[in-house]
Amino acid sequence: MAKRRKKRKTESEELDLNMTPMLDIVFNLIIFFMIVTDLTQKELEQLVLPKASEAVKDEGDEIKKRMIINIDAKGVIKIRRNEFTLENLERPLYEFAEAHRIQEGPEKGLCDEPILVRADYGTPFEHVQSIMRMCADQQIKIWKIQIAAAQSAEDEEQ
């Protein structure tokens, strides 16, 4: 029987690293992060917030739980890019409050999670006031209302 000689691999015949799957993964990650970034901004409308000297940075765990209500300069109310009027805003407020009611203690029946009202600088206050009144309704009982503001220019520099 004849013995076969094993061919020795030369340097040019060594294994090459195939980068195609790596590039596919990288492009998929880029697309994923672009979509996720867009979804996280879904609740925020482009508004010019009023400036406040005592404004503090919005952070913490409660940000994820709260409802965000946007009011533009014309008084259009939006929640998660959906438009509402004062008449049909009562339902989403009631559903939010029902999902976060305190079950025991002296505050029983109150909504324990805050809502954030983001009103444009040019929005008449009567729109914000109407939402605050609606939250105080005996059926809704949302007592934690946060008002969004931007830091004034002097505070940003410090």
Secondary structure, 3 states (H helix, E strand, C coil): CCCCCCCCCCHHHCCCCCCHHHHHHHHHHHHHHHHHHHHHCCCCCCCCCCEECCCCCCCCHHHCCCEEEEECCCCCEEECCEEECCCCCHHHHHHHHHHCECCCCCCCCCECCCEEEEECCCCCHHHHHHHHHHHCCCCCCECCEEECCEECHHHHHC
